């Protein structure tokens, strides 16, 4: 894919996520850090929005939690994937 087209598409995807009501209203979120060599959608703007001021608390002053140790369910997972089954499980693990 042409690099400039790829950049435009990455930016459009991130804009869609950042402006979505389901993103703005989520309380618990887990997102991946994109890897360019794996051709994953860039998540840098999304992560920047989430971590506007890298600190142990979020914008509302709530403690940030390790997702694996969180007491509350996660509202939103942002992860790379080409296909998912009807239960929401990711099909394939990449590289093959």
PyMOL commands that set and color helices and strands:
alter all, ss='L'
color gray80, all
select helices_A, chain A and resi 3-19+21-24+36-38+44-50+67-69
alter helices_A, ss='H'
color red, helices_A
select strands_A, chain A and resi 29-31+76-78
alter strands_A, ss='S'
color yellow, strands_A
deselect
rebuild
show_as cartoon
